[in-house]
Amino acid sequence: MLQWQEERVIPVHIDYVWTLFQPDQLQRIMPNVVKHEIIEGEPGVVGAKYEQSYQEGKRIETYIVETIKHSDQPDEKNWRIQFSIGKAFKIETEYTLKKQSESETLFIYEGQNEGTNWFGKLMMKLMSRKSNDQVLTTFMERVEEEAKKEAGKA
């Protein structure tokens, strides 16, 4: 099992960062997600399910993402999801935003990826921690960059 937790203070108001985690904005911070459509429930509600497609090169993987935790308070916002890919991986990710001031937001990104069959477990052993850390860093940087652009629109 691979687990991670990264934190970063983003120099914009919490609402600008939170905008990026709305269904119609998700591709700004996850450009490989080529489809993210609600198929059950309502956005922002625990139990909501989305059909999501992720493209890596020419290959597209489609899976169901379920919201297992959601909170949208003025000073703290949270979205936790889970999904399985190809019956090989079970993934949970959580995005937490905490208002530090009117112009600073603490962004916490955490999650885990678990192999669920022999292939998934083998792939987890072959994955390098360094490449995973690079993916995390790139994602955190993209969220900060897009949040600054969002704040600049205001």
C-alpha positions as semicolon CSV with decimal commas, in nm:
position;residue;x (nm);y (nm);z (nm)
1;M;0,000;0,000;0,000
2;L;0,120;0,347;-0,085
3;Q;0,013;0,634;0,142
4;W;0,083;1,005;0,117
5;Q;0,011;1,338;0,281
6;E;0,131;1,670;0,144
7;E;0,060;2,019;0,275
8;R;0,108;2,359;0,118
9;V;0,002;2,712;0,205
10;I;-0,153;2,873;-0,102
11;P;-0,154;3,255;-0,100
12;V;-0,521;3,301;-0,196
13;H;-0,860;3,298;-0,023
14;I;-1,006;2,952;0,051
15;D;-1,303;3,002;-0,187
16;Y;-1,074;3,043;-0,490
17;V;-0,899;2,715;-0,414
18;W;-1,229;2,534;-0,346
19;T;-1,363;2,642;-0,687
20;L;-1,104;2,413;-0,848
21;F;-1,257;2,105;-0,682
22;Q;-1,604;2,163;-0,829
23;P;-1,708;1,907;-1,094
24;D;-1,700;2,154;-1,383
25;Q;-1,352;2,284;-1,288
26;L;-1,171;1,960;-1,200
27;Q;-0,989;1,931;-1,533
28;R;-0,798;2,250;-1,454
29;I;-0,609;2,068;-1,178
30;M;-0,637;1,716;-1,322
31;P;-0,582;1,760;-1,697
32;N;-0,567;1,382;-1,761
33;V;-0,925;1,350;-1,635
34;V;-1,108;1,373;-1,967
35;K;-1,456;1,305;-1,828
36;H;-1,617;1,365;-1,487
37;E;-1,997;1,333;-1,492
38;I;-2,241;1,286;-1,206
39;I;-2,434;0,959;-1,245
40;E;-2,596;0,922;-0,902
41;G;-2,691;1,167;-0,627
42;E;-2,607;1,536;-0,614
43;P;-2,266;1,705;-0,633
44;G;-2,134;1,795;-0,290
45;V;-2,326;1,519;-0,110
46;V;-2,187;1,202;0,049
47;G;-2,280;0,909;-0,173
48;A;-2,263;1,106;-0,498
49;K;-2,113;0,897;-0,778
50;Y;-1,933;1,017;-1,087
51;E;-1,821;0,838;-1,398
52;Q;-1,465;0,951;-1,450
53;S;-1,228;0,877;-1,739
54;Y;-0,852;0,922;-1,714
55;Q;-0,627;0,933;-2,019
56;E;-0,265;0,823;-2,013
57;G;-0,118;0,840;-2,363
58;K;-0,367;0,669;-2,595
59;R;-0,520;0,456;-2,318
60;I;-0,838;0,574;-2,143
61;E;-0,948;0,412;-1,815
62;T;-1,307;0,469;-1,697
63;Y;-1,419;0,405;-1,339
64;I;-1,674;0,518;-1,080
65;V;-1,574;0,776;-0,817
66;E;-1,779;0,791;-0,497
67;T;-1,786;1,083;-0,254
68;I;-1,738;0,939;0,097
69;K;-1,692;1,268;0,284
70;H;-1,784;1,625;0,195
71;S;-1,786;1,945;0,396
72;D;-1,816;2,305;0,280
73;Q;-1,781;2,540;0,577
74;P;-1,650;2,899;0,556
75;D;-1,317;2,815;0,727
76;E;-1,270;2,449;0,626
77;K;-1,365;2,252;0,318
78;N;-1,314;1,882;0,254
79;W;-1,377;1,625;-0,019
80;R;-1,286;1,257;0,021
81;I;-1,341;1,012;-0,262
82;Q;-1,277;0,647;-0,336
83;F;-1,258;0,449;-0,658
84;S;-1,121;0,127;-0,804
85;I;-0,928;0,103;-1,127
86;G;-0,934;-0,214;-1,334
87;K;-1,005;-0,438;-1,035
88;A;-0,634;-0,393;-0,955
89;F;-0,624;-0,079;-0,740
90;K;-0,841;0,074;-0,469
91;I;-0,767;0,442;-0,427
92;E;-0,883;0,695;-0,168
93;T;-0,792;1,061;-0,185
94;E;-0,882;1,351;0,039
95;Y;-0,854;1,721;-0,027
96;T;-0,878;1,949;0,278
97;L;-0,867;2,328;0,274
98;K;-0,826;2,532;0,592
99;K;-0,857;2,908;0,594
100;Q;-0,541;3,056;0,746
101;S;-0,635;3,419;0,676
102;E;-0,830;3,616;0,415
103;S;-0,539;3,563;0,174
104;E;-0,394;3,224;0,273
105;T;-0,528;2,868;0,258
106;L;-0,367;2,553;0,393
107;F;-0,414;2,279;0,132
108;I;-0,375;1,920;0,255
109;Y;-0,373;1,637;0,000
110;E;-0,367;1,285;0,134
111;G;-0,459;0,939;0,023
112;Q;-0,368;0,581;-0,032
113;N;-0,338;0,340;-0,322
114;E;-0,374;-0,030;-0,253
115;G;-0,325;-0,324;-0,488
116;T;-0,635;-0,546;-0,473
117;N;-0,523;-0,842;-0,684
118;W;-0,189;-1,004;-0,773
119;F;-0,131;-0,763;-1,062
120;G;-0,213;-0,456;-0,852
121;K;0,009;-0,573;-0,568
122;L;0,296;-0,638;-0,808
123;M;0,256;-0,294;-0,966
124;M;0,256;-0,133;-0,621
125;K;0,592;-0,303;-0,545
126;L;0,737;-0,184;-0,876
127;M;0,624;0,178;-0,832
128;S;0,901;0,401;-0,716
129;R;0,843;0,638;-0,427
130;K;1,038;0,903;-0,617
131;S;0,803;0,900;-0,918
132;N;0,499;0,912;-0,687
133;D;0,651;1,207;-0,500
134;Q;0,699;1,387;-0,834
135;V;0,332;1,331;-0,923
136;L;0,231;1,477;-0,582
137;T;0,458;1,780;-0,622
138;T;0,329;1,848;-0,973
139;F;-0,034;1,825;-0,853
140;M;0,026;2,058;-0,557
141;E;0,198;2,311;-0,785
142;R;-0,087;2,294;-1,037
143;V;-0,348;2,357;-0,766
144;E;-0,153;2,660;-0,642
145;E;-0,102;2,796;-0,994
146;E;-0,470;2,755;-1,089
147;A;-0,586;2,903;-0,756
148;K;-0,375;3,214;-0,823
149;K;-0,528;3,242;-1,172
150;E;-0,878;3,205;-1,021
151;A;-0,805;3,478;-0,765
152;G;-0,670;3,699;-1,044
153;K;-1,006;3,684;-1,225
154;A;-1,182;3,848;-0,930
